[in-house]
Amino acid sequence: MDWHRWHQGYQEGGKLQERLRIVQDQLRLALAAVPPGPVQIISVCAGQGHDVVGMVSGSERRGDVRACLVELDGRNVAEAQRRIDDADLQGFEVRQADAGITDTYDGAAPADIVLLCGEFGSLTDDDVESTVATLPQLCKERGQVIWTAHRAAPGLFEHASAAFERHGFVPVWKDPNDPFGVARDQLVARPREFRTGQRMFSFADEQTLIALGRTI
Ligand SMILES: C[S@@+](CC[C@H](N)C(=O)[O-])C[C@H]1O[C@@H](n2cnc3c(N)ncnc32)[C@H](O)[C@@H]1O
């Protein structure tokens, strides 16, 4: 998959525009729910940062937000950094690193808000499970996670939802009519101590994803 090209869907009239609107709405609501003061955000597999950079740059709380965007593709990292610089978001950093290991979040975790958008569709069910199981280490108390799991991928949204429930989260928002499968969950169990050296996921190869019906 060419992950730089994938972002063309964000262009005017592109298929990611409506998804972006929903994700940003949920991020706005999540941010409003964090008490006054500093806010830490982590974006896992952040791509070009359209969601978090676009939303926070127009927020009255932009000065409160520290954000860590993790992305592997150097072209997307450069584009995310350009957006951050253009928006003059001082508290933002982009880490070009593997988002699948906890070491990458050292110094950024735990967060008030974690974004996991456009990731589950590239993972096996086991890796969705281990990612969600690790989130209580990446979240502060009452931390919120905004995630997506396209509803056209058989069973994916249901599997991810069940994993969130198993690992101490409650659903805050989801819309059965939203084809992109955007959701917001909140940690109600106690956060777990952050530990480095743990692998949460690796993107699966194309044959595996075809077999799972994930290539949509
Ligand atoms: C479907 S895109 C989603 C991007 C962004 N979250 C969004 O919704 O616009 C998935 C992104 O994950 C990145 N990626 C894939 N494997 C990664 C890894 N192990 N660590 C960090 N980023 C990764 C890709 O380069 C790509 O930009």
The ligand as a Tripos MOL2 file, in Angstrom:
@<TRIPOS>MOLECULE
LIG
   27    29     1     0     0
SMALL
NO_CHARGES

@<TRIPOS>ATOM
      1 C1         -4.8320    4.3320    6.8100 C.3       1 LIG1
      2 S1         -3.5270    5.4540    7.1400 S.3       1 LIG1
      3 C2         -4.2600    6.4190    8.4240 C.3       1 LIG1
      4 C3         -3.5850    7.7350    8.6400 C.3       1 LIG1
      5 C4         -4.2870    8.6630    9.6290 C.3       1 LIG1
      6 N1         -4.4490    8.0700   10.9350 N.3       1 LIG1
      7 C5         -5.6240    9.0890    9.0810 C.2       1 LIG1
      8 O1         -6.6600    8.5530    9.4950 O.co2     1 LIG1
      9 O2         -5.6270    9.9800    8.2230 O.co2     1 LIG1
     10 C6         -2.3960    4.4070    8.0260 C.3       1 LIG1
     11 C7         -1.0560    5.0580    8.3050 C.3       1 LIG1
     12 O3         -0.2700    4.1970    9.1280 O.3       1 LIG1
     13 C8          1.0910    4.3310    8.7610 C.3       1 LIG1
     14 N2          1.8030    3.1620    9.2880 N.ar      1 LIG1
     15 C9          1.7770    1.8840    8.8480 C.ar      1 LIG1
     16 N3          2.4920    1.0840    9.6560 N.ar      1 LIG1
     17 C10         2.9890    1.8810   10.6320 C.ar      1 LIG1
     18 C11         3.8020    1.6490   11.7790 C.ar      1 LIG1
     19 N4          4.2370    0.4220   12.0970 N.pl3     1 LIG1
     20 N5          4.1270    2.7020   12.5520 N.ar      1 LIG1
     21 C12         3.6920    3.9570   12.2510 C.ar      1 LIG1
     22 N6          2.9020    4.2340   11.1950 N.ar      1 LIG1
     23 C13         2.5600    3.2090   10.3940 C.ar      1 LIG1
     24 C14         1.0400    4.4460    7.2510 C.3       1 LIG1
     25 O4          2.2140    5.0170    6.7270 O.3       1 LIG1
     26 C15        -0.2030    5.3200    7.0680 C.3       1 LIG1
     27 O5          0.1260    6.6810    6.9930 O.3       1 LIG1
@<TRIPOS>BOND
     1     1     2 1
     2     2     3 1
     3     2    10 1
     4     3     4 1
     5     4     5 1
     6     5     6 1
     7     5     7 1
     8     7     8 2
     9     7     9 1
    10    10    11 1
    11    11    12 1
    12    11    26 1
    13    12    13 1
    14    13    14 1
    15    13    24 1
    16    14    15 ar
    17    14    23 ar
    18    15    16 ar
    19    16    17 ar
    20    17    18 ar
    21    17    23 ar
    22    18    19 1
    23    18    20 ar
    24    20    21 ar
    25    21    22 ar
    26    22    23 ar
    27    24    25 1
    28    24    26 1
    29    26    27 1
@<TRIPOS>SUBSTRUCTURE
     1 LIG1         1 GROUP 0 **** ****
